[in-house]
């Protein structure tokens, strides 16, 4: 299809350029520019229509991308589009393991199902009002907020350019609200994360993901993404996020003069409980943007489960995935070949297509999906691209969602080539992280050269000088 479009555009360009030549003024005086006017030859490349330039550039782009993929020894899909349509494509409808590029699809589904302005609420309740400052049981009730954090974790995030400035929900503020309510003694602290199911780590994930700090435990009540230790690139994940959240909350209450007795246990808030305090998260739009920018595995998994809660009152990953795929299809995303099993893209059973990724990203032009584009990392500036493509001239010009697993690299985004050029690419092979970054960087630089028009004398015909008209013979005397 693309080849036929390119041939048609080339023919249009030839016809238009030919018309320009034929309509050039015959009278030499008419051809002279007025004072101060810039003369442009009829066959100048400046007169060549943009579709003709794009057609020539598309042929070159397709060849260079194919050569780069073939030279990598890997398999890949890609699609590159201008406002007029695709200019390069390879296996765009073929399913590939997309890694974290899939977070765009999770984010789009969350915005559609949950709503961009909705929030998650973490609550503190008790069976009744505090009596002389004491409560028998205090319940910390999770509402699915993936960004609940303590001050030291927020400082840790801000120290890394990939996560600096991301939104968070302050657990200190929640503790302050409990103290402001007059609570001075807690005889038992209970954590309630029954909003979502009790599976902490999906069976489809490699155990190394937890060991390497790629993701913490899932659940409706977590703090600091479920990490108990975070130094540099090293993070230690806990087994039970709710119990860890309760432990951190108890420490904050004690630091504020509240006596917290006993051990922390799981439980469910009682019917008719009195609300002592609550705190709302940032809006879903901000959580989606954060998850896309920093490639937050836990955040997108929580979003997927909350899709299940909203769609079917089932806080499992499976319920969320089913509802998300149905919603994406309803939005018009081409889902043939797409198979999701989680929200983050960590599971190696996930499959996406480049066409589906590109279409999902295009939803970002609609106001309710704006967070998808707001969350794209910026080359050399922010998010997961903060330290990539530096020195290539793409700093600040290319925005995208990255993806990486062993043997997988991906990038879906927009690059400024004087106009927005949208693209999605996924490569599957046998390589590690360093090679993955190099491969996607090489392909991104090739895409950013579009249309890379050749010199004018190669783009348009060289004009043929007119054939001189022989002078009329001089008449002779009779």
C-alpha positions as CSV (number, residue, x, y, z in Angstrom):
1,X,0.0,0.0,0.0
2,X,2.7,2.5,1.0
3,X,4.7,1.7,-2.2
4,X,1.6,2.5,-4.3
5,X,1.0,5.8,-2.4
6,X,4.7,6.8,-3.0
7,X,4.5,6.0,-6.7
8,X,1.3,8.0,-7.0
9,X,2.8,11.0,-5.2
10,X,5.9,10.8,-7.4
11,X,3.7,10.9,-10.5
12,X,1.8,13.9,-9.0
13,X,5.1,15.6,-8.4
14,X,6.3,15.1,-11.9
15,X,3.1,16.4,-13.3
16,X,3.1,19.5,-11.1
17,X,6.8,20.2,-11.8
18,X,6.1,19.7,-15.5
19,X,3.3,22.2,-15.3
20,X,5.5,24.7,-13.6
21,X,8.0,24.4,-16.5
22,X,5.4,24.7,-19.2
23,X,3.8,27.7,-17.6
24,X,7.1,29.6,-17.2
25,X,6.8,33.0,-18.9
26,X,8.0,33.0,-22.6
27,X,8.6,36.7,-22.6
28,X,12.0,37.5,-21.1
29,X,10.8,40.8,-19.8
30,X,7.9,39.2,-18.1
31,X,10.3,36.8,-16.4
32,X,12.4,39.5,-14.7
33,X,11.7,39.9,-11.0
34,X,10.7,43.3,-9.7
35,X,13.1,45.3,-7.6
36,X,13.8,43.5,-4.3
37,X,11.9,40.4,-5.5
38,X,13.7,37.1,-5.1
39,X,13.8,35.2,-8.4
40,X,13.0,31.5,-8.3
41,X,13.6,29.3,-11.2
42,X,10.7,27.3,-12.5
43,X,12.5,24.0,-11.7
44,X,13.8,25.2,-8.3
45,X,13.4,22.7,-5.4
46,X,11.6,25.6,-3.6
47,X,8.8,25.1,-6.0
48,X,8.5,21.3,-5.5
49,X,5.3,20.4,-3.7
50,X,5.7,18.9,-0.2
51,X,4.1,15.6,-1.1
52,X,6.7,15.1,-3.8
53,X,9.5,15.8,-1.3
54,X,7.9,13.5,1.3
55,X,7.5,10.7,-1.3
56,X,11.2,10.9,-2.1
57,X,12.1,11.1,1.6
58,X,9.8,8.2,2.4
59,X,11.5,5.9,0.0
60,X,14.9,6.8,1.6
61,X,13.5,6.4,5.1
62,X,12.0,3.0,4.4
63,X,15.3,1.8,3.0
64,X,17.4,3.1,5.9
65,X,15.1,1.7,8.6
66,X,14.9,-1.7,6.9
67,X,18.7,-1.8,6.5
68,X,19.2,-0.8,10.2
69,X,16.8,-3.5,11.4
70,X,18.3,-6.2,9.1
71,X,21.7,-5.2,10.2
72,X,20.8,-5.6,13.9
73,X,20.0,-9.3,13.4
74,X,16.7,-8.8,15.2
75,X,13.0,-8.7,14.2
76,X,11.0,-5.5,14.4
77,X,7.9,-3.6,13.6
78,X,7.7,0.2,13.0
79,X,5.4,2.7,11.6
80,X,6.2,6.4,10.9
81,X,3.4,8.9,10.1
82,X,3.0,12.5,9.0
83,X,-0.4,14.2,9.1
84,X,-1.1,12.8,5.7
85,X,-0.5,9.2,6.7
86,X,2.3,6.6,6.9
87,X,5.6,7.2,5.2
88,X,7.4,4.1,6.4
89,X,6.1,0.8,7.8
90,X,7.3,-2.7,8.6
91,X,5.2,-5.5,10.2
92,X,3.0,-2.8,11.8
93,X,0.2,-5.3,12.5
94,X,2.5,-8.1,13.7
95,X,2.4,-8.8,17.5
96,X,5.6,-8.2,19.3
97,X,6.7,-8.1,23.0
98,X,6.5,-4.4,23.6
99,X,7.8,-4.1,27.2
100,X,7.0,-0.7,28.8
101,X,5.7,0.8,25.6
102,X,2.6,-1.0,26.6
103,X,2.1,1.6,29.5
104,X,0.7,3.9,26.9
105,X,-2.2,1.5,26.4
106,X,-2.7,1.0,30.1
107,X,-2.7,4.8,30.6
108,X,-5.3,5.4,27.8
109,X,-7.6,2.7,29.3
110,X,-7.3,4.2,32.8
111,X,-8.1,7.7,31.5
112,X,-11.1,6.4,29.7
113,X,-12.5,4.1,32.4
114,X,-11.5,6.0,35.6
115,X,-11.7,9.6,34.2
116,X,-8.8,12.1,34.0
117,X,-10.1,14.2,37.0
118,X,-10.9,11.4,39.4
119,X,-8.7,10.6,42.4
120,X,-7.8,7.8,44.8
121,X,-8.5,8.3,48.5
122,X,-6.6,6.8,51.4
123,X,-8.6,6.9,54.6
124,X,-8.2,6.5,58.4
125,X,-11.2,5.3,60.2
126,X,-12.2,4.0,63.7
127,X,-15.2,2.2,65.2
128,X,-16.1,5.5,66.9
129,X,-14.8,9.0,67.9
130,X,-11.6,9.1,70.0
131,X,-12.5,8.8,73.7
132,X,-10.1,11.1,75.7
133,X,-7.7,10.9,72.7
134,X,-7.7,7.1,72.6
135,X,-9.1,4.7,69.9
136,X,-9.3,1.0,70.4
137,X,-8.6,0.2,66.7
138,X,-7.4,2.6,64.0
139,X,-7.8,1.3,60.4
140,X,-5.6,2.6,57.6
141,X,-7.7,1.9,54.5
142,X,-6.1,1.7,51.0
143,X,-7.8,3.3,48.1
144,X,-5.5,2.2,45.3
145,X,-3.2,5.3,45.4
146,X,0.2,4.2,43.9
147,X,1.9,7.5,44.9
148,X,1.5,7.4,48.6
149,X,5.0,8.2,50.0
150,X,7.1,9.4,52.9
151,X,9.4,12.5,52.7
152,X,12.6,10.5,52.4
153,X,11.2,8.6,49.3
154,X,10.1,11.9,47.7
155,X,13.6,13.2,48.2
156,X,15.0,10.1,46.6
157,X,12.7,10.5,43.6
158,X,13.7,14.2,43.2
159,X,17.4,13.2,43.2
160,X,17.0,11.3,39.9
161,X,16.3,13.3,36.7
162,X,14.2,10.4,35.5
163,X,11.7,10.8,38.4
164,X,12.3,14.4,39.6
165,X,9.1,16.4,40.0
166,X,6.8,13.5,39.9
167,X,3.6,13.9,41.9
168,X,3.1,12.1,45.3
169,X,0.7,11.8,48.1
170,X,2.2,12.8,51.5
171,X,1.7,10.2,54.3
172,X,3.0,12.9,56.7
173,X,0.0,15.0,55.8
174,X,-2.3,12.1,56.6
175,X,-0.6,11.6,60.0
176,X,-0.9,15.3,60.8
177,X,-4.7,15.1,60.1
178,X,-5.1,12.2,62.5
179,X,-3.3,14.1,65.2
180,X,-5.4,17.2,64.4
181,X,-8.5,15.0,65.1
182,X,-7.3,14.6,68.7
183,X,-5.9,11.0,68.5
184,X,-3.2,10.5,71.1
185,X,-3.3,6.7,71.7
186,X,-4.0,3.8,69.3
187,X,-4.4,0.3,70.9
188,X,-4.2,-1.5,67.6
189,X,-3.4,-0.4,64.1
190,X,-5.1,-2.4,61.3
191,X,-4.4,-2.2,57.6
192,X,-7.2,-2.8,55.0
193,X,-6.2,-3.4,51.4
194,X,-9.2,-5.5,50.5
195,X,-10.2,-3.2,47.7
196,X,-7.9,-5.2,45.4
197,X,-7.0,-8.9,45.4
198,X,-4.2,-10.3,47.6
199,X,-1.8,-11.3,44.8
200,X,1.4,-9.3,45.4
201,X,3.6,-10.5,42.5
202,X,2.1,-11.9,39.3
203,X,3.1,-15.5,38.5
204,X,3.9,-14.4,34.9
205,X,6.8,-12.3,36.2
206,X,10.4,-13.4,36.7
207,X,11.4,-13.5,40.4
208,X,14.3,-11.3,39.4
209,X,12.0,-8.3,39.0
210,X,11.4,-8.3,42.8
211,X,15.0,-9.1,43.6
212,X,16.3,-6.3,41.3
213,X,13.8,-3.7,42.6
214,X,12.0,-3.5,39.3
215,X,8.7,-3.6,41.1
216,X,7.3,-3.8,44.6
217,X,4.3,-5.6,45.9
218,X,0.9,-4.9,44.3
219,X,-2.1,-3.9,46.5
220,X,-4.6,-1.2,47.2
221,X,-2.4,0.1,50.1
222,X,1.3,0.6,49.4
223,X,3.8,3.3,50.3
224,X,7.0,4.3,48.6
225,X,6.1,1.9,45.8
226,X,6.6,-0.9,48.2
227,X,10.3,-0.4,48.7
228,X,11.8,-0.4,52.2
229,X,15.3,0.7,51.1
230,X,16.2,3.0,48.2
231,X,19.8,4.1,47.5
232,X,21.0,5.1,44.0
233,X,19.7,2.5,41.6
234,X,19.3,-0.1,44.4
235,X,15.8,-0.7,45.8
236,X,14.6,-3.4,48.2
237,X,11.1,-4.6,47.7
238,X,9.0,-5.8,50.7
239,X,6.7,-8.9,50.6
240,X,3.5,-7.2,51.9
241,X,2.9,-3.6,50.9
242,X,0.0,-3.0,53.3
243,X,1.9,-4.2,56.4
244,X,4.8,-2.0,55.4
245,X,2.5,1.0,54.9
246,X,1.1,0.4,58.4
247,X,4.6,0.2,59.8
248,X,5.6,3.6,58.2
249,X,2.3,5.2,59.3
250,X,2.8,4.0,62.9
251,X,6.3,5.6,62.9
252,X,4.9,8.9,61.7
253,X,2.2,8.9,64.4
254,X,4.8,8.1,67.1
255,X,7.0,10.9,65.8
256,X,4.0,13.2,66.4
257,X,3.5,12.1,70.0
258,X,0.9,9.4,69.4
259,X,1.3,6.1,71.3
260,X,0.7,3.1,69.0
261,X,0.5,-0.2,70.8
262,X,0.5,-3.8,69.5
263,X,1.4,-5.3,66.2
264,X,0.1,-4.2,62.9
265,X,-2.4,-6.7,61.3
266,X,-4.6,-7.1,58.3
267,X,-8.3,-6.5,58.6
268,X,-11.4,-4.9,57.1
269,X,-12.9,-1.6,58.2
270,X,-16.1,-2.1,60.2
271,X,-19.6,-1.1,58.9
272,X,-20.5,2.5,59.9
273,X,-16.9,3.4,60.9
274,X,-16.1,7.0,61.8
275,X,-13.8,8.7,59.4
276,X,-10.9,10.2,61.3
277,X,-8.8,11.5,58.3
278,X,-8.3,11.1,54.6
279,X,-6.1,12.3,51.8
280,X,-6.7,12.4,48.0
281,X,-4.2,11.5,45.4
282,X,-3.3,13.7,42.4
283,X,-5.8,13.3,39.6
284,X,-5.7,10.2,37.4
285,X,-4.3,12.4,34.5
286,X,-1.2,13.2,36.6
287,X,-0.8,9.6,37.7
288,X,-0.9,8.4,34.1
289,X,1.6,11.1,33.0
290,X,3.9,10.1,35.8
291,X,3.6,6.4,35.0
292,X,4.4,7.1,31.3
293,X,7.3,9.5,32.0
294,X,9.2,7.4,34.7
295,X,7.9,4.1,33.4
296,X,6.4,3.3,36.8
297,X,5.8,-0.4,36.9
298,X,3.8,-0.4,40.2
299,X,1.8,2.6,39.2
300,X,0.6,1.1,36.0
301,X,-0.2,-2.2,37.7
302,X,-2.3,-0.4,40.3
303,X,-4.1,1.5,37.5
304,X,-4.9,-1.7,35.7
305,X,-6.4,-3.2,38.9
306,X,-8.4,-0.1,39.6
307,X,-9.9,-0.4,36.0
308,X,-11.1,-3.8,37.2
309,X,-12.6,-2.2,40.4
310,X,-14.5,0.4,38.4
311,X,-15.6,-1.8,35.6
312,X,-16.7,-4.9,37.5
313,X,-15.9,-4.4,41.2
314,X,-13.1,-6.9,40.8
315,X,-9.7,-5.6,41.9
316,X,-7.6,-8.3,40.1
317,X,-5.2,-7.8,37.3
318,X,-7.2,-10.2,35.1
319,X,-10.4,-8.2,35.5
320,X,-8.6,-4.9,34.8
321,X,-6.9,-6.3,31.6
322,X,-10.3,-7.6,30.3
323,X,-11.9,-4.2,30.8
324,X,-8.9,-2.3,29.5
325,X,-8.8,-4.3,26.2
326,X,-12.5,-3.9,25.7
327,X,-12.3,-0.1,26.3
328,X,-9.3,0.3,23.9
329,X,-11.2,-1.6,21.2
330,X,-14.2,0.7,21.9
331,X,-11.9,3.7,21.4
332,X,-11.0,2.4,18.0
333,X,-7.5,1.2,18.8
334,X,-6.7,-1.7,16.4
335,X,-6.5,-4.6,18.8
336,X,-6.0,-7.5,16.4
337,X,-2.9,-9.3,17.6
338,X,-2.8,-7.4,20.9
339,X,-2.7,-9.5,24.0
340,X,-2.2,-8.0,27.5
341,X,-1.7,-9.9,30.7
342,X,-0.6,-7.1,33.0
343,X,-0.5,-3.3,33.1
344,X,3.3,-2.6,33.1
345,X,4.5,-4.7,30.2
346,X,6.8,-6.8,32.5
347,X,5.2,-10.1,31.6
348,X,6.8,-11.8,28.6
349,X,3.4,-13.1,27.5
350,X,2.3,-9.5,26.5
351,X,1.9,-8.7,22.8
352,X,1.4,-5.3,21.2
353,X,1.5,-4.1,17.6
354,X,3.2,-0.9,16.4
355,X,-0.1,0.2,14.8
356,X,-1.9,-0.1,18.1
357,X,0.8,1.8,19.9
358,X,0.7,4.6,17.3
359,X,-3.1,4.9,17.4
360,X,-3.1,4.9,21.3
361,X,-0.6,7.7,21.3
362,X,-2.7,9.6,18.8
363,X,-5.5,9.6,21.3
364,X,-3.4,12.2,23.2
365,X,-4.7,15.0,20.9
366,X,-8.1,14.6,22.6
367,X,-8.4,16.7,25.8
368,X,-9.4,13.7,28.0
369,X,-6.2,11.8,26.9
370,X,-3.8,14.7,27.0
371,X,-1.9,13.1,29.8
372,X,-0.5,10.5,27.3
373,X,1.4,13.2,25.5
374,X,2.2,15.2,28.6
375,X,3.9,12.1,30.1
376,X,6.2,11.4,27.2
377,X,9.9,11.6,28.2
378,X,12.0,14.3,26.5
379,X,15.3,13.3,24.9
380,X,18.2,14.6,27.1
381,X,15.8,16.4,29.4
382,X,13.3,14.3,31.4
383,X,11.9,10.9,32.2
384,X,13.4,7.7,30.9
385,X,15.0,9.6,28.0
386,X,16.7,12.1,30.3
387,X,20.1,10.5,29.7
388,X,19.5,9.2,26.1
389,X,20.1,10.7,22.7
390,X,22.5,13.4,24.1
391,X,24.7,14.9,21.5
392,X,22.5,13.8,18.6
393,X,20.6,17.1,18.1
394,X,17.4,15.5,19.3
395,X,17.6,16.9,22.8
396,X,14.2,18.6,23.4
397,X,13.0,17.6,19.9
398,X,12.0,14.0,20.5
399,X,9.5,12.9,23.0
400,X,8.6,9.3,23.6
401,X,7.7,6.3,25.7
402,X,10.6,3.8,26.0
403,X,10.4,0.1,26.6
404,X,13.1,-2.4,27.7
405,X,13.3,-6.0,28.7
406,X,16.1,-8.4,27.9
407,X,15.9,-8.9,24.2
408,X,13.3,-6.2,23.8
409,X,13.6,-2.5,23.0
410,X,10.9,0.0,22.0
411,X,10.1,3.6,21.5
412,X,6.8,5.3,20.6
413,X,6.6,9.1,20.3
414,X,6.9,12.3,18.3
415,X,9.9,14.0,16.8
416,X,9.9,17.6,15.6
417,X,11.1,17.8,12.0
418,X,9.6,21.2,11.4
419,X,6.2,19.5,11.9
420,X,5.2,16.6,14.2
421,X,6.3,13.2,12.9
422,X,4.7,10.3,14.9
423,X,6.3,6.9,15.2
424,X,6.3,3.6,17.0
425,X,9.0,1.0,16.9
426,X,9.6,-2.3,18.7
427,X,12.6,-4.6,18.2
428,X,12.7,-8.2,19.6
429,X,16.0,-10.1,19.5
430,X,18.8,-11.2,21.8
431,X,20.5,-8.3,23.5
432,X,21.0,-6.5,26.8
433,X,20.2,-3.0,27.9
434,X,23.1,-1.2,26.4
435,X,22.5,-2.6,23.0
436,X,18.8,-2.0,23.4
437,X,19.4,1.7,24.0
438,X,21.8,1.9,21.0
439,X,19.3,0.2,18.7
440,X,16.4,2.4,19.5
441,X,18.6,5.5,19.4
442,X,19.9,4.6,15.9
443,X,16.4,4.1,14.6
444,X,15.2,7.3,16.2
445,X,18.0,9.3,14.5
446,X,17.1,7.8,11.1
447,X,13.4,8.8,11.6
448,X,14.4,12.3,12.7
449,X,16.2,12.9,9.3
450,X,12.9,12.7,7.4
451,X,12.3,13.8,4.7
452,X,16.1,14.4,4.1
453,X,15.4,15.6,0.6
454,X,18.3,15.2,-1.9
455,X,20.0,18.1,-3.6
456,X,17.8,20.1,-6.0
457,X,19.6,18.8,-9.1
458,X,18.7,15.2,-8.0
459,X,15.1,16.0,-7.0
460,X,14.1,17.8,-10.1
461,X,15.1,17.6,-13.8
462,X,17.8,19.9,-15.1
463,X,16.2,22.3,-17.5
464,X,17.1,21.9,-21.2
465,X,18.1,25.2,-22.8
466,X,15.7,26.2,-25.7
467,X,16.8,25.3,-29.2
468,X,18.0,28.5,-31.0
469,X,15.7,29.6,-33.8
470,X,17.8,30.0,-37.0
471,X,17.9,33.6,-38.4
472,X,15.9,34.3,-41.5
473,X,18.1,34.5,-44.7
474,X,19.1,37.9,-45.8
475,X,17.2,38.8,-49.0
476,X,19.4,39.3,-52.2
477,X,18.9,42.0,-54.8
478,X,17.0,40.9,-57.9
